[in-house]
């Protein structure tokens, strides 16, 4: 989603007559696209503030803008370092400037209503806003005509999609509409919450020729107590049953997942439940994150009692089991 935002900001600037430069020191206008979802990403922006000061010393006329998924608490700390601020929702409809003709990144929605206890997206990006399905199809059609071979439909939870001009068009119907566009391409989507991954969506994926045999299905933890604390509205058994249904209809599916290790209160035994689950399911790849508290979330009020070294150890275990044995 952040990469999509960056492409649209670049498209907007190009339309305004700006040209890109190879070094930020040569720029008249710099946009920093921030992501408050993880502390490490926030720290990278803080780390660049000194660079900005040096650039200003050499070029007092330079304008530096801040965009992206920014928490209010982060914004307050660094707002005086920037000249202006861009609201991501304002450039959802702007044609992207993509240097990579392989992937067309198309947001279908913005924000989220799920409020997982560790996630800042509802606070930083706001409540769910869905795009008009006609705009999405038009953008996909243009991308296909330009030669893009992959159409990626993006949303914090694509399963929540519902066209604002036709309530009958949900995500499975939108997916089929994109699949039915003429051309030689594959359709991907990110990301899905297991709690509302419908049988209809499975059927559309199984029957559609252009939908890629790839699915990112975040599990986050293999322990029910941790899942409840995360405010993930499914159990381990429900997740496993969903995977069974998907693999029955789509046997050659490549399955990836997201996992958080070291969530507040996660015991070694609960972590072993996650290890057991990933071994049982056999993911092709996993995006494993070490938990970091984000201000304003429910989890930030919990005791972050898993030491960093232990988080690293758990991360290494999962990475070794899954990612060092990539099956695709």
Secondary structure as UniProt FT lines:
FT   HELIX           2..15
FT   TURN            16..17
FT   HELIX           24..26
FT   STRAND          29..35
FT   HELIX           39..58
FT   TURN            60..61
FT   STRAND          63..69
FT   HELIX           72..78
FT   HELIX           79..81
FT   STRAND          84..85
FT   HELIX           88..91
FT   TURN            92..93
FT   STRAND          103..107
FT   STRAND          109..110
FT   TURN            117..118
FT   HELIX           121..124
FT   STRAND          129..130
FT   HELIX           133..145
FT   TURN            146..147
FT   STRAND          150..154
FT   TURN            156..157
FT   HELIX           158..160
FT   TURN            164..165
FT   TURN            167..168
FT   HELIX           171..179
FT   STRAND          186..190
FT   STRAND          192..193
FT   HELIX           194..196
FT   HELIX           199..207
FT   STRAND          214..218
FT   HELIX           224..229
FT   TURN            230..231
FT   HELIX           236..249
FT   TURN            251..252
FT   STRAND          254..261
FT   TURN            264..265
FT   HELIX           268..281
FT   STRAND          285..290
FT   TURN            295..296
FT   HELIX           299..301
FT   HELIX           308..321
FT   HELIX           323..325
//
